[in-house]
Amino acid sequence: MTTPIALFDVKAQQALIRPELDRRIAAVLDSGRFINGPEVAEIEERLAVFAGCAHAVGVSSGTDALQIAMMAEGIGPGDAVFLPAFTYTATAEVPLVLGATPVFVDVEEESFNIAIADLEARIAAVRKDGRLRPRAVVGVDLFGLPADWPAIEAICAREGMFALDDAAQAFGAALDGKRLGRWGDAAALSFYPTKTLGAYGDGGALLTDDAARAELYRSLRTHGEGRTRYEVERTGMNGRLDTIQATILCAKMGLFEGELAQRRRIGAAYDAALAGRVGVQVAQPGAENAYGLYTIRLPDAAARARVQQALAAEGIGSGIYYPKPLHHQPAYAAHHAGAIAGGPAPLPVSESLCHRVLSLPMHPYMSEADARRVAGVVLAAL
């Protein structure tokens, strides 16, 4: 009987740190400080030190991190927020919640990240149309691979736009020797349980080198509070990071560097077995992938179905991220159609990838031999 290989594995890690988890959670229960306990400040400091940035602000989810960052910039009606069409829904829903308009941008075939030439074209089209103000670019580091941040930063500086890094899947990744958290004006993290650094529930953070932004984020996450609890300076939200989730993250931080190294070893094993035979995610020079997921490109939907069936028969997990581009989702299709007068340009790469991508098992508690086994099943099915 073959040993199953899960797409994700959160239990193996927990076994290594269970005594520390139990001790830390018991301390929170004994203290009764379930909101804004000292563990929140502890994880904020550790996140900032790890990323090499000046400030980290814990919040209640990755989605709320995106929202708080945009609220702090005053993004709202009449504003255009540019973001990739091939990503998770949270990136697009936040601008709409704030009354802004998401403008979907195509992605690159090999990196899966936002295509710079298409971004430039859509900013120019919005400016020419004149109905919306280009206000922000959200660069998503999809599956753990950094987007082209030097190019995004240069565009935003030139156009007077806010550069927001959606690093939900990529904490621990780096580009040109700088870890994510130092690229863009701010970076949003998610601590969903399957992320590279995951809690046991929802959680997130904002990273920035800008002290004024960090102060705003702290106010906005707590109902717009000022210097005292009942001094309300602005419209905010209830977006705090729970103390128990913070203490779980603190317990996990001791393993994090080693887990990233193992993710990269597994990624290298997959690349060695698969590159040149199926499409693999290709990094730009100087990029270090955090491998939140390992995702391949197959020839077509039929090939993907064959591979998934073969993997399932061997007890190997897989997933499709994402089966539909955002501009085809019912919630966003009308906004996409009306964002630019005369109708939007097509997004062919995003549309094609949704029929061909497949994510393979990727977690730090599998081995390189596991990766080679998975790759063998993939290639045999093709």
Sequence and secondary structure as in RCSB ss.txt:
>XXXX:A:sequence
MTTPIALFDVKAQQALIRPELDRRIAAVLDSGRFINGPEVAEIEERLAVFAGCAHAVGVSSGTDALQIAMMAEGI
GPGDAVFLPAFTYTATAEVPLVLGATPVFVDVEEESFNIAIADLEARIAAVRKDGRLRPRAVVGVDLFGLPADWP
AIEAICAREGMFALDDAAQAFGAALDGKRLGRWGDAAALSFYPTKTLGAYGDGGALLTDDAARAELYRSLRTHGE
GRTRYEVERTGMNGRLDTIQATILCAKMGLFEGELAQRRRIGAAYDAALAGRVGVQVAQPGAENAYGLYTIRLPD
AAARARVQQALAAEGIGSGIYYPKPLHHQPAYAAHHAGAIAGGPAPLPVSESLCHRVLSLPMHPYMSEADARRVA
GVVLAAL
>XXXX:A:secstr
    B S  SHHHHHHHHHHHHHHHHHHHHHT  BS HHHHHHHHHHHHHHT SEEEEES HHHHHHHHHHHTT 
 TTEEEEEESSS THHHHHHHHTT EEEEE B TTT SB HHHHHHHHHHHHHH SSEEEEEEEE GGG    HH
HHHHHHHHHT EEEEE TT TT EETTEETTSSSSEEEEE  TTSSS  SS  EEEEES HHHHHHHHHHTBTTB
 SSTT B S   B B BHHHHHHHHHHHHHHHHHHHHHHHHHHHHHHHHBTTBEE    TTEE   S EEEE SS
HHHHHHHHHHHHHTTB  B S SS GGGSTTTHHHHHHSSTT     HHHHHHHHHEEEE   TTS HHHHHHHH
HHHHHH 
